[in-house]
Every structure is written in C-alpha cells, then in structure tokens.
Amino acid sequence: MKVSYTPSPIPAFKGNPLIEALPPVRSDKEWIKRFNTTPDIEPSIRELPPELRILALVDLERFNYPLGEYLDLVRRIESALYRGYSTKNPLLPTGNHFIHYLDPEETPVQPSSGRFEPMPTGITLVGPSGAGKTRMVDRVLGEFDEVIQHESYHGKELPLTQVVWLKIDCPEDQSLVTFAMHFLSALDDALGTDYFGESVKARNNKGVMRQKVIRLARAYRVGFIVLDEFSNLKLPKRATAENVPPLLKLILNLMNGSGVPFLFSGNPEMLDVLKLTLKTARRAENGGVIEMDPLLREEWTKLSKRLWKLQVTNHVSPWTEQAAKHLYEASRGLVEIAVRGFFEAQRFVIDTGDERLTNTAIEMGAAKAIQLSNDTLDSSVKQNIIDGSWEASNASMETSNSSKSEGSSSVRAKAPKHDRSRVSLNDPYRTQHPEFEEIVGRLRKSGTMLADDARPDLIRDAANDSTLVQSLIDQNVILDDLLSPGFGLRT
C-alpha cells in the first residue's frame, strides 16, 4: 500500500515523514461519526425462527456508543504521536543519532541538527472493569495504521518501517522478561518477523532482553505503546522510591530514554503504582488522565434508548425510564456490562413463549454478562449516582449492605443458582407478570420464594391426581389452616 503524506500546516511538523504519514486530523464531528456504530434491524428479522434470531444478536454486538472519553483519548493519542515523532525525523541527523546511540552523551560529535531529546508522554486511562476501556482503546487504535512501510519521500528513497502503535498486556508475573516476550510477540504479529522465536532459542537473559526491547523500539520508530491491564503490576510490601519494580524501570527507560509514549490502562488500583515516585507520577499524567465512571442520567438515557432499538425478540418492549433505571442498577452504570447484558437478556427470553424484556430478564442478562470474566465488580464503582430521583432499589441496597456486613470490599452480581442456559415458562425464577415483578423481587430477596429444589411442575403433575387439593396440602403447598403455628393473623 502506497503511503500518502499529508503536509502539516504547523512548522514544527513540516517535512517529517513519520508525522505526515499519520491519518489526517479530523474534526470532533467526524470522529464521533467514525466511532458510532448502530446496526439496522429489518422488521422481518423478528419473524425468523428463534435459532436464527439468536444468531442475529452476533451482528448487533457491533453496536458502539461513543462516549465523550473517545474524543478525549483520540486527541491525546494524536498529541502523543506528534510530540514523540517531532524529534525523530529520519531525514535529519538527529534521527540517525536516535537510532544508533542509546545514550545521547555517547556521541563523539554532536549532530548538526542537535542531539536527540526524548519527548515522553504518558496517558493514564483508569476505570472499573466493565466501563468499556478495552473496547474504546481498540476502536481508537483501529483508526491508525499499526505499521507504515515507507519507500520514498518526495522522490527520495526512504526504506523505513514505522510501527505506529503496539498493544501489550502487562504480565501478571510482573517479570521484565515476560514483558519483553509480550513486546516481541506483538512486534512479530505486526511485522511478520520472528524476534520472539529467536530470543527463545538463544535463551536471552534479562539484560539482553531489556536491550533488545529498547533497540527494536527505536529501530522501528515505535510511536505509541498501550500497556493494558496495568493493574497487574503490584508494589512490594514495603514499596519506596528506591525499590521500584524492574518492569517499571524498563518502562521509564523507554519513555525517558527513547521517547516512546505510553498509555497505562487499568483499574483504579494501578494508581498506587504510578504514584510511587514523583518521576512515574509525572510521566504517567503529563499526557492527561482519563477517568471512566458510571454514566450520569442524561448520557445513560441516550445510550439506553439506542439499545432498546436493537431487539430481535418477537415482542418489542418499549423503552421506559423505569426500564432504563433498572438496566443501570443491574449493570452498575457500566457501559460494557449494560450492552452485553442487554443482548444476553434477549438470549434469555427468546424461544420461551414470552419474549418481553422484563426487569428480571435484564437483571439476568447483566449477571450473565459478568458471570466468568468479571464475577466481582470493583469496589470503586459508584452505584446509583444518576441523581436523587433515581434512588437505589431495595435489591441494590441489600446487596451493598450485605457485602459490607460480610467485610467484603466488592459487590457481587450473582445469577440464580440454577445454571440452565434457557428457562422455561414454568421456571420459578421467571416473573410471569411484569405487574407483580416488584413484589416478587422483594419476596425473592426475603427468602420466601420457592427453594432451589422446588418443583416448578408440581401443580401440573398434581392435576393428574384425583385428590388434587389434598395432594398439595400434604406437600405443604396449600395452607388449609391460617391459624396454624407460625401463621397467626395480622392485626
């Protein structure tokens, strides 16, 4: 693919092929349009057999609602790329100095355009799991070519491979070697090389791996590194500015020595690591801090109204403020959980004979969406903060209070114990009539609902018994004496 160079009107960026090969700068409106994805649903889809409608949900998962953070992130990444590449122009002696000398002071003769001066940028993206950080980062990165292969620039040969960005998971073992392997693997995926395999065969030690990462990051002019799951990096028990984890030292070296911008993405716990020293805190925030919190009411209303249009159930449930509120409570106001939960709710009701998206279905969908990947919601999630008119439901309050009483710092969203992927119409956990849903919810929470081993087909089977009423009395399903012990009349 031929590289297209777009001259910059800003003097500091003119004549720099690394910058001019980047995507053109777009307006806010253009960015929002590119990030927004709302699939269209033909009415005929809702008339298809259940198994086909479930497949149709796969396409709907393309749905993406760009929050304000999208614009913030793309602007900050643009700035980081321009800033970092501004001192790495390969057409200037400084650019060659950057490639060949890891230590600027090693240069016997200063380049005519000056020694390389790194322009490190650190961006911090923080938010609870389920807030949509990963989806947002992936969508923003997707707007930039990962690799640009230069051949010539304005008639002059320029055989150069530019790696614009790499995305790496912070290793759970916090090992410098593991991080290096992740880096090499990501580089191989982008370039089709085999640096990872070569390092494994050579059994490179920690020192060699460290130098290899630094040299390759420079050789390929890596423009930006996303370090996802940065919360995996833990501090030692007695953390001080002197015993900074080796991995953090390597990251600082890439930023301060090679001028590679970083995006640190993770849960709020990662802030403790970044605040360990003034140097790391300054580097992590000089490109900006983006916090992703549960949405406020106005934005949540817009999101939920779009979601409600994406129904493939044979009954289209209308959007209501109460339904939007319930989805908020079920998902703790976290966008990613809400979106996945809404589609899981549809899977929950399709082919059950009653495909209305009741509060119970939405609650079950949200619980299913985090069943494995995110069983415990972060304690940092601010629950039910939309405003005073949307107070927490009794169920949400009881969940929160029970967590505190058990000494737990997190809130668990649990699905009922039965693990059937599809429920039948006589399932005791399914609310048959929406008008009774609030009452049934209170009964379920108070423990007076049917036990887990209850027989939902009990009445149907008893219908074949000639002594129907007596059979149900014998099984303590029908109470024939209101004054029996434990059931005294209320006065």
C-alpha positions in Angstrom: 0.0 0.0 0.0 1.4 3.4 -1.1 2.0 5.8 1.7 0.1 9.1 1.5 1.8 12.1 3.0 -0.3 15.0 4.3 1.8 18.1 4.9 1.2 19.7 8.2 0.4 23.5 8.4 2.3 23.6 11.7 6.0 24.5 11.0 7.4 22.2 13.7 5.9 19.1 11.9 6.6 20.0 8.3 9.0 17.8 6.4 8.7 14.9 8.8 7.6 11.7 7.0 6.8 9.9 10.3 4.2 12.6 11.1 2.9 13.3 7.6 2.1 9.6 7.1 -0.3 9.6 10.0 -4.1 9.9 9.4 -5.3 13.4 8.7 -6.5 15.3 11.7 -10.3 15.2 11.9 -13.0 17.3 13.5 -14.9 16.2 16.6 -18.0 15.5 14.5 -16.0 13.3 12.0 -14.5 11.3 14.8 -17.9 10.7 16.5 -19.3 9.6 13.2 -16.5 7.1 12.7 -16.8 5.7 16.3 -20.6 5.4 16.3 -22.0 2.0 15.2 -25.7 1.3 15.4 -26.8 -1.7 13.3 -30.1 -1.5 11.5 -32.7 -4.2 12.2 -35.2 -5.2 9.5 -38.6 -5.9 10.9 -38.6 -9.3 9.1 -35.7 -10.4 11.4 -38.1 -10.6 14.3 -40.2 -13.1 12.4 -37.3 -15.6 11.9 -37.1 -18.8 13.9 -35.5 -18.5 17.4 -32.2 -20.1 16.4 -31.7 -17.5 13.6 -32.7 -14.6 15.8 -30.1 -15.7 18.3 -27.5 -15.6 15.5 -28.7 -12.1 14.6 -27.6 -11.0 18.0 -24.0 -11.6 17.0 -24.2 -8.8 14.4 -25.8 -6.5 16.9 -22.8 -6.8 19.2 -21.0 -4.4 16.7 -23.0 -1.7 18.5 -20.8 1.0 19.8 -21.9 4.2 21.6 -19.0 6.7 21.6 -18.7 8.5 25.0 -17.0 11.8 25.5 -13.9 9.9 26.5 -13.5 8.7 23.0 -12.7 12.2 21.7 -10.5 12.8 24.7 -8.5 9.7 24.1 -8.1 10.1 20.3 -6.9 13.7 20.8 -4.4 12.7 23.4 -3.0 9.9 21.3 -2.7 12.2 18.3 -0.8 14.7 20.5 1.4 12.0 21.9 2.3 10.7 18.4 3.1 14.1 17.1 5.1 15.1 20.1 7.1 11.8 20.1 7.8 11.8 16.4 8.7 15.5 16.3 12.3 14.7 17.5 12.7 11.5 15.4 12.7 12.9 11.9 14.6 10.2 9.8 15.7 12.9 7.3 17.7 14.8 10.0 21.0 13.8 11.6 19.1 13.8 14.9 17.0 10.9 13.7 20.1 8.8 12.9 21.6 9.8 16.3 18.4 8.5 17.9 18.8 5.1 16.2 22.5 4.4 16.8 23.2 5.9 20.3 21.1 4.7 23.3 22.9 7.3 25.4 23.0 10.8 23.8 26.2 11.6 25.7 28.0 8.7 23.8 28.0 10.7 20.6 31.6 11.9 19.9 30.4 14.7 17.7 27.0 16.4 18.1 24.7 16.1 15.1 24.3 19.4 13.1 20.6 19.3 14.0 21.3 18.6 17.6 21.3 15.6 19.9 18.2 13.6 20.2 16.0 14.8 23.0 13.1 12.5 24.0 9.7 13.9 24.3 8.0 11.3 26.5 4.2 11.3 27.0 2.2 9.2 29.5 -1.5 8.9 29.3 -3.5 7.2 32.1 -6.8 5.6 31.5 -8.5 4.4 34.6 -11.8 2.9 35.4 -13.6 -0.2 36.8 -13.8 -3.4 34.8 -16.8 -3.2 32.5 -16.6 0.5 31.9 -15.6 -0.1 28.3 -11.9 0.8 28.4 -10.7 -2.0 26.2 -13.4 -1.5 23.6 -12.6 2.2 23.5 -8.9 1.7 23.2 -9.3 -0.9 20.4 -11.7 1.4 18.4 -9.4 4.4 18.7 -6.2 2.4 17.8 -8.1 0.9 14.8 -8.2 4.4 13.3 -4.4 4.4 13.0 -2.4 2.0 10.8 -0.3 -0.2 13.0 2.5 -0.4 10.5 3.6 2.1 7.8 6.1 0.9 5.2 7.9 3.9 3.7 9.7 3.6 0.3 10.3 7.1 -0.9 9.5 10.6 0.3 9.2 13.4 -2.3 11.3 11.5 -4.8 14.0 10.4 -2.3 14.4 6.8 -1.2 13.2 6.2 2.3 13.3 2.4 3.1 11.9 2.6 6.6 9.4 0.6 8.6 7.4 2.6 11.1 5.4 0.9 13.8 2.8 3.4 14.9 1.4 1.5 17.9 1.6 -1.7 19.8 -0.8 -3.1 22.4 0.7 -5.2 25.2 -0.8 -6.8 28.3 1.0 -6.1 31.5 2.3 -9.5 32.6 0.7 -11.0 35.7 4.0 -12.2 37.0 5.4 -8.7 36.7 8.5 -10.1 35.1 10.7 -8.0 32.9 11.4 -11.0 30.7 7.7 -11.8 30.3 7.0 -8.2 29.3 9.9 -8.3 26.8 8.3 -11.5 25.3 4.9 -9.8 25.1 6.6 -6.9 23.3 8.4 -9.1 20.8 5.3 -11.2 20.2 3.3 -8.0 19.5 6.0 -6.8 17.2 6.1 -10.1 15.3 2.3 -10.0 14.9 2.6 -6.6 13.4 5.6 -7.2 11.1 5.6 -10.9 10.4 9.1 -11.3 12.0 10.3 -13.9 14.5 12.1 -11.9 17.2 10.2 -13.9 19.8 11.4 -17.3 18.5 14.9 -16.1 18.1 15.0 -14.9 21.7 13.6 -18.2 23.0 16.2 -20.2 21.0 19.0 -18.0 22.2 17.8 -18.2 25.8 18.5 -14.5 26.2 18.9 -13.3 29.8 17.2 -10.4 31.4 19.8 -7.8 30.4 19.9 -8.9 26.8 16.1 -8.9 26.6 16.0 -5.4 28.1 18.4 -4.0 25.5 16.6 -5.8 22.7 13.3 -4.2 23.5 14.9 -0.7 23.7 16.8 -1.1 20.4 13.8 -2.5 18.5 11.5 0.2 19.8 14.0 2.7 18.3 14.8 0.9 15.1 11.1 0.6 14.2 10.2 4.1 15.5 7.5 2.7 17.7 5.2 5.6 18.1 2.9 4.5 21.0 2.6 1.6 23.4 -0.7 0.7 25.1 0.0 -1.2 28.3 -3.3 -2.8 29.1 -4.2 -4.4 32.5 -1.6 -2.3 34.2 -3.3 -3.2 37.5 -1.3 -6.5 37.2 1.8 -4.6 38.3 1.8 -4.8 42.1 4.0 -3.0 44.6 6.3 -4.8 47.0 5.1 -4.9 50.6 7.4 -2.1 51.6 7.4 0.0 48.4 9.7 3.0 48.3 11.1 5.2 45.5 14.3 3.2 45.8 12.9 -0.3 45.2 10.8 0.5 42.1 9.8 -2.8 40.3 12.3 -3.7 37.5 9.5 -3.6 34.9 8.5 -0.1 35.9 12.2 0.9 35.5 12.2 -0.5 31.9 9.0 1.4 31.1 10.5 4.6 32.4 13.6 3.9 30.3 11.5 3.5 27.2 9.7 6.8 27.9 12.7 8.9 29.2 15.4 7.4 27.1 13.6 6.5 23.8 10.7 9.0 23.9 8.1 6.3 23.5 4.7 7.4 24.7 2.7 5.0 26.9 -1.0 4.6 27.7 -1.5 3.0 31.0 -4.9 1.3 31.2 -6.3 -0.5 34.2 -8.5 -0.5 37.3 -8.1 2.2 40.0 -5.6 0.1 42.0 -3.0 0.9 39.4 -2.8 4.5 40.6 -0.8 3.3 43.7 2.0 2.1 41.4 2.0 5.3 39.3 2.2 7.4 42.4 5.2 5.5 43.8 7.6 8.1 42.7 7.3 11.7 41.5 9.0 10.7 38.3 6.5 8.0 37.5 3.5 10.1 38.5 4.7 13.0 36.4 5.4 10.8 33.4 2.0 9.0 33.7 0.0 12.2 33.8 1.8 14.6 31.5 -0.3 13.4 28.6 -3.5 13.5 30.6 -5.6 11.3 32.9 -8.9 9.9 31.6 -11.3 8.5 34.2 -14.2 6.3 33.1 -17.0 6.4 35.7 -20.6 5.1 35.6 -22.6 7.4 33.3 -24.8 10.2 34.5 -28.6 10.2 33.8 -28.7 12.3 30.6 -26.0 10.2 28.9 -27.4 7.0 30.2 -30.8 7.9 28.8 -29.3 8.4 25.3 -27.4 5.1 25.5 -30.4 3.1 26.7 -32.8 4.5 24.1 -30.4 3.3 21.3 -30.0 -0.1 22.9 -33.8 -0.6 23.1 -34.0 -0.2 19.3 -31.8 -3.3 18.9 -34.3 -6.0 19.7 -34.8 -9.2 17.7 -37.4 -10.6 20.1 -40.8 -11.3 18.6 -42.2 -8.7 21.1 -40.6 -5.3 21.0 -40.6 -4.0 24.6 -40.9 -0.2 24.7 -38.2 2.0 26.3 -39.3 3.5 29.6 -37.4 5.5 32.2 -38.1 2.7 34.7 -36.6 0.1 32.4 -33.5 2.3 31.8 -33.1 2.8 35.5 -33.3 -1.0 36.1 -30.6 -1.6 33.5 -28.5 1.0 35.2 -28.8 -0.7 38.5 -28.2 -4.2 37.0 -25.0 -3.1 35.3 -23.9 -0.6 38.0 -23.9 2.1 35.3 -21.1 0.5 33.4 -21.5 0.7 29.6 -19.8 -2.6 28.6 -21.8 -4.6 31.1 -25.0 -2.9 30.1 -24.5 -3.5 26.4 -23.6 -7.2 26.8 -26.2 -7.6 29.4 -28.9 -6.2 27.1 -28.1 -8.8 24.4 -27.8 -11.6 27.0 -31.3 -10.6 28.2 -32.6 -11.3 24.7 -30.9 -14.7 24.6 -32.5 -15.3 27.9 -36.1 -14.8 26.7 -36.0 -15.9 23.0 -38.0 -19.1 22.5 -39.5 -19.1 26.0 -43.0 -18.2 24.8 -42.8 -14.8 26.5 -40.2 -12.6 24.9 -40.8 -9.4 26.8 -37.7 -7.7 28.2 -38.9 -7.5 31.8 -36.8 -6.3 34.7 -36.0 -9.9 35.6 -34.7 -10.7 32.1 -32.5 -7.6 32.2 -31.2 -8.5 35.6 -30.4 -12.0 34.5 -28.7 -10.7 31.3 -26.4 -8.4 33.2 -25.5 -11.1 35.7 -24.7 -13.5 32.8 -22.6 -10.9 31.1 -20.1 -10.9 34.0 -20.5 -14.4 35.1 -17.0 -15.6 34.2 -14.8 -12.6 33.1 -15.9 -10.2 35.8 -17.6 -12.1 38.6 -16.7 -9.4 41.2 -17.4 -5.8 40.4 -14.8 -3.3 41.5 -15.5 -1.7 44.8 -14.6 1.6 43.2 -17.8 1.6 41.2 -20.1 4.4 42.3 -23.5 2.8 42.4 -26.8 4.5 41.5 -25.3 8.0 41.1 -27.5 9.2 38.3 -29.3 11.7 40.5 -31.6 11.9 43.6 -34.7 10.9 41.6 -33.2 7.6 40.7 -32.6 6.1 44.1 -31.1 2.7 44.6 -33.7 -0.1 44.6 -34.1 -2.2 47.7 -32.4 -5.1 45.9 -29.3 -2.9 45.2 -29.2 -1.6 48.7 -29.5 -5.0 50.2 -26.7 -6.3 48.0 -24.4 -3.4 49.0 -25.3 -3.7 52.7 -24.7 -7.5 52.8 -21.3 -7.0 51.1 -20.3 -4.6 53.8 -21.6 -6.8 56.6 -19.5 -9.6 55.3 -16.4 -7.5 55.3 -16.2 -7.6 51.5 -15.0 -4.6 49.6 -16.7 -5.6 46.4 -20.2 -6.1 45.2 -21.1 -9.4 43.6 -23.7 -9.7 40.9 -25.0 -13.3 41.2 -27.3 -15.1 39.0 -29.7 -17.6 40.5 -28.1 -20.9 41.4 -29.8 -22.9 38.6 -27.5 -22.7 35.6 -29.7 -23.6 32.7 -28.9 -21.6 29.6 -32.6 -21.3 28.8 -35.5 -21.1 31.1 -39.0 -22.5 30.6 -42.3 -20.7 31.2 -42.8 -22.5 34.5 -39.4 -21.6 35.9 -39.9 -20.4 39.5 -37.3 -17.6 39.0 -39.0 -16.1 36.0 -41.6 -13.4 36.7 -44.7 -14.3 34.7 -46.4 -11.0 35.1 -44.5 -7.7 35.0 -47.1 -6.0 37.2 -46.1 -8.4 40.0 -42.3 -8.1 39.4 -41.6 -5.6 42.2 -43.4 -7.8 44.8 -41.8 -11.0 43.5 -38.4 -9.3 43.7 -39.0 -8.4 47.4 -40.1 -12.0 48.1 -37.1 -13.4 46.4 -34.8 -11.2 48.5 -36.6 -12.0 51.7 -36.1 -15.7 51.1 -39.8 -16.6 50.9 -39.7 -17.6 47.3 -39.6 -21.2 46.2 -36.5 -23.1 47.4 -33.8 -24.0 44.8 -35.0 -27.6 44.9 -38.7 -26.6 44.3 -40.6 -28.4 41.6 -42.0 -25.9 39.1 -44.0 -28.7 37.5 -45.7 -29.5 40.8 -49.2 -28.2 40.1 -49.2 -29.6 36.6 -48.4 -33.1 37.9 -50.9 -32.8 40.7 -53.6 -32.1 38.2 -53.5 -35.7 37.2 -54.1 -36.7 40.8 -57.7 -37.4 41.7 -57.2 -35.8 45.1 -55.6 -32.6 43.8 -56.2 -30.4 46.8 -55.3 -32.9 49.4 -52.1 -33.8 47.5 -51.0 -30.1 47.5 -51.9 -29.8 51.2 -49.8 -32.9 52.1 -46.8 -31.3 50.4 -47.3 -28.0 52.3 -48.0 -26.1 49.1 -51.6 -25.2 50.1 -52.2 -23.9 53.6 -55.6 -25.0 54.9 -55.3 -23.5 58.4 -54.4 -19.8 58.6 -54.2 -20.1 62.4 -51.7 -22.9 62.4 -48.4 -22.2 64.3 -46.3 -19.6 62.5 -49.2 -18.2 60.5 -51.1 -16.1 63.0 -53.5 -13.4 61.7 -52.0 -9.9 61.4 -53.9 -7.3 63.3 
